[in-house]
Amino acid sequence: MAVSFSRVRCARVLALVVFAIVPALALAQGGPPLTPGDGKWEINLATLGGHTLRRWDVDVFDADINYGLGEHIQLKADVPWAVAHVAGQGSRSGLGAANLGVKWRFVDADDNGFDLSTYPQYLSAWSSDAKRRGVASANAQLYLPVEFAKTIGGYEFVAEVGRNFVEHDSDQWEAGVVAAHGCADAVECLIEVHQTWTPRDSHTLLNFGLHWKLSERSILLASAGREFGSNSPDRQRFAFYFGIQLLR
């Protein structure tokens, strides 16, 4: 069974949105809908994955590299080393599918009180062997989301809605919201609800995470959660993300 982009994406969603919701770290923000800033790098190194009924899909080492082109555009390249473990079949590893994206923040909170962006992302496996062995997604996929962020009463809210176009398979709708609030010095605590719809079923991801500023140039990111909904083999019983964001 090939790896589904949406299944692996679910573990990333909270960590990506986390970067956008701490106003004090404006130069560090790289997730929806904010961008790193002109000429600035944001490098996210992480381990992430999910567990379904009989399968683990883990990006043992995920390098998510972002670059700010002007103040409103971000270029993204994300390449993981992936491991797939299926019960009774053992483990396989290899180069996972590459995720390339361009984010455009076209509404700015300084002028309008909220941020709004779009973030097209294209995912495709580079290795035919990885696709054949189920380490990388067999189908190319294009995700077209719109993201919204606003501060209300000391809480930061980020919402996202988008459509995932899947080659040779059913397309998917996705929508989610994250709320964040300071819970300790230099630490933001977060909760996320993310819904995925397909023609066959729907799943709701409930995620909890934190954003811990270690220094001016490094931030610890972590989240864990699970999906609820139909009891299909693809439903994630557990999803996690653990990484560090480096700012240059």
Protein Blocks (a to p, Z undefined) as FASTA:
>chain_A
ZZdfklmmmmmmmmmmmmmmcfklmmmpcbdfbdfbehiacddddddddddfkbccddfb
acdddddehjkbccdddddddddddehkapadddddddddddddfbdfklnopacddddd
ddddfblklmmnopacfbdcddddddddddeehiacdddddddddehiacdddddddddd
dfbehiacdddddddddfkbccddddddddddfbfkbccdddddddeddfdfklcfbdcd
ddddddZZ
